[in-house]
Amino acid sequence: MKVLLLNGSPRKEGCTYTALCQVAEALKENGVDSEIFQAGNPETANVKAAAQKMKEADALIVGSPVYWASPSGQIIEFMDKFCSMAGRDMMLKPAAAVASARRAGTTATLDVLLKYFSFHQMPVISSNYWNMVHGNTPEEVKQDEEGMQIMRILGNNMAWILKSIEAGKNAGISAPMQEEKIKTNFIR
């Protein structure tokens, strides 16, 4: 089992990365592999590389800093392209969003990111609070004890869901049959 974690911050090893590392550590402790991919660059080649990794991943976690009470523009552009390229490989795989902020805007950021998952029928994984950390530097994020706990629990919950899905498959439970998408245009 493997989880792809997208770091939507232009700061490669900043606050968002620090939060994702805590999730990755919890996944590892549960025997689940993970990879943090630097998604703060929405260039097509980078998005294609991430889409290729999604084919082999069993789950997805997208992290973003909060910029003006929203996800970073880089991760929004990245996700728009990523979903076009990797949408089929995202279907029915568990997903979670993580927001990192100095102070506020985290729930609005999570709301935006969760929409990508809902469209692709991805079960959304939660923690014991909204998936967010607070701090202006990685060192401050590490001092956010509640935020770090939220990240650990998120990793534990993701691992449990992945193991439950694997157990279901081993017991003969298959994914729901997919209907062909109906697109309705209300303009006549």
C-alpha positions in Angstrom: 0.0 0.0 0.0 1.2 3.5 -0.9 -0.1 7.0 -0.3 0.9 9.9 -2.5 1.2 13.2 -0.6 1.2 16.3 -2.6 2.9 19.3 -1.1 1.1 22.3 -2.6 3.4 24.9 -1.1 6.0 26.7 -3.1 8.2 26.3 0.0 9.7 22.8 -0.5 10.3 22.1 3.2 8.0 24.7 4.9 5.1 24.3 7.2 2.9 22.3 4.8 5.8 19.8 4.3 6.2 19.6 8.1 2.6 18.6 8.5 2.8 16.0 5.7 5.9 14.5 7.2 4.0 13.9 10.4 1.3 12.1 8.4 3.9 10.1 6.5 5.6 9.0 9.8 2.2 7.7 11.1 1.7 5.8 7.8 5.1 4.2 8.1 4.5 3.1 11.7 1.4 1.4 10.3 3.3 -0.4 7.5 2.1 1.9 4.7 4.5 3.5 2.3 4.2 7.1 1.2 5.9 9.6 -0.9 5.8 13.4 -0.6 5.7 15.0 -4.1 6.5 18.7 -4.5 3.4 19.9 -6.2 4.0 23.6 -5.7 5.1 23.8 -9.3 2.1 23.5 -11.7 4.2 23.1 -14.9 2.8 20.4 -17.1 5.8 18.0 -16.8 5.6 18.1 -13.0 1.9 17.4 -13.1 2.4 14.5 -15.5 5.0 13.0 -13.1 2.5 13.2 -10.2 -0.3 11.8 -12.4 2.0 8.8 -13.2 2.6 8.3 -9.5 -1.1 8.4 -8.8 -1.6 5.3 -11.0 0.4 3.2 -8.5 -0.8 5.0 -5.3 -3.7 3.6 -3.2 -4.6 6.9 -1.7 -4.0 10.7 -2.0 -3.3 13.5 0.5 -3.1 17.1 -0.7 -1.5 19.7 1.5 -1.6 23.5 1.0 -0.7 26.6 2.9 -3.4 29.2 3.3 -3.0 32.2 1.1 -5.8 34.9 1.3 -8.1 32.4 3.1 -7.7 29.8 0.2 -5.3 27.2 -1.0 -2.2 28.4 -2.8 -2.8 29.4 -6.4 -0.1 26.9 -7.3 -1.9 23.9 -5.9 -5.3 25.0 -7.4 -3.7 25.2 -10.8 -1.8 21.9 -10.2 -5.0 20.1 -9.0 -7.0 21.4 -12.0 -4.4 19.9 -14.4 -3.8 16.8 -12.2 -7.5 15.8 -12.1 -7.6 16.1 -15.9 -4.7 13.7 -16.2 -5.1 11.4 -13.2 -8.9 11.5 -12.7 -9.5 7.8 -13.6 -6.7 6.8 -11.3 -8.2 8.8 -8.4 -11.6 7.1 -8.5 -12.7 5.5 -5.3 -9.2 5.9 -3.6 -9.2 7.4 -0.1 -8.1 11.0 0.1 -7.5 13.8 2.6 -6.7 17.4 2.5 -4.3 19.2 4.9 -4.2 23.0 5.5 -1.3 24.9 7.1 -1.8 28.5 8.3 -0.2 31.1 10.4 -3.6 32.0 11.8 -6.9 31.6 9.9 -8.4 30.5 6.6 -7.9 26.8 7.0 -11.5 25.5 6.8 -12.1 27.5 3.6 -8.9 26.0 2.2 -10.0 22.5 3.2 -13.4 23.1 1.6 -11.8 24.0 -1.8 -9.5 20.9 -1.8 -12.2 18.5 -0.8 -14.2 19.3 -3.9 -11.6 17.6 -6.1 -12.1 14.4 -4.1 -15.9 14.5 -4.1 -16.0 14.7 -7.9 -13.8 11.6 -8.2 -15.9 9.6 -5.6 -12.9 9.4 -3.2 -13.8 8.5 0.4 -12.6 11.4 2.5 -10.5 10.6 5.5 -10.6 12.7 8.6 -8.9 13.0 12.0 -10.1 14.1 15.4 -10.5 17.7 14.2 -10.1 19.5 10.9 -6.9 18.5 9.2 -4.9 21.6 9.9 -1.7 22.9 11.6 -0.8 26.4 12.7 2.6 28.1 12.7 4.6 30.6 10.7 7.7 28.4 10.4 8.2 24.6 10.5 9.5 25.0 14.0 6.3 26.7 15.1 4.2 24.0 13.4 6.1 21.3 15.4 5.1 23.2 18.5 1.4 23.0 17.5 0.9 19.9 19.6 -2.8 19.6 18.7 -2.0 20.0 15.0 0.7 17.4 15.1 -1.7 15.0 16.8 -4.3 15.7 14.1 -1.7 14.7 11.5 -0.8 11.5 13.3 -4.4 10.5 13.7 -5.0 11.3 10.0 -2.1 9.0 9.1 -3.4 6.3 11.4 -7.0 6.6 10.0 -5.7 6.5 6.4 -3.7 3.3 7.1 -6.8 1.7 8.8 -9.0 2.5 5.8 -6.5 1.2 3.4 -6.1 -2.0 5.3 -9.9 -2.3 5.5 -10.2 -1.9 1.8 -7.6 -4.5 1.2 -9.3 -6.9 3.6 -12.6 -6.3 1.8 -11.0 -7.1 -1.6 -9.5 -10.3 -0.1 -13.0 -11.2 1.1 -14.4 -10.8 -2.4 -15.9 -7.4 -2.0 -15.4 -5.4 -5.2 -15.7 -1.7 -5.9 -19.1 -0.5 -7.0 -19.9 -0.8 -10.7 -19.5 2.5 -12.4 -22.3 4.0 -14.5 -21.5 6.0 -17.6 -21.6 9.6 -16.6 -24.7 11.5 -17.6 -24.1 15.2 -18.4 -27.2 17.4 -18.5 -27.2 20.8 -20.1 -30.1 23.0 -18.9 -29.7 25.5 -21.6 -32.1 24.8 -24.5 
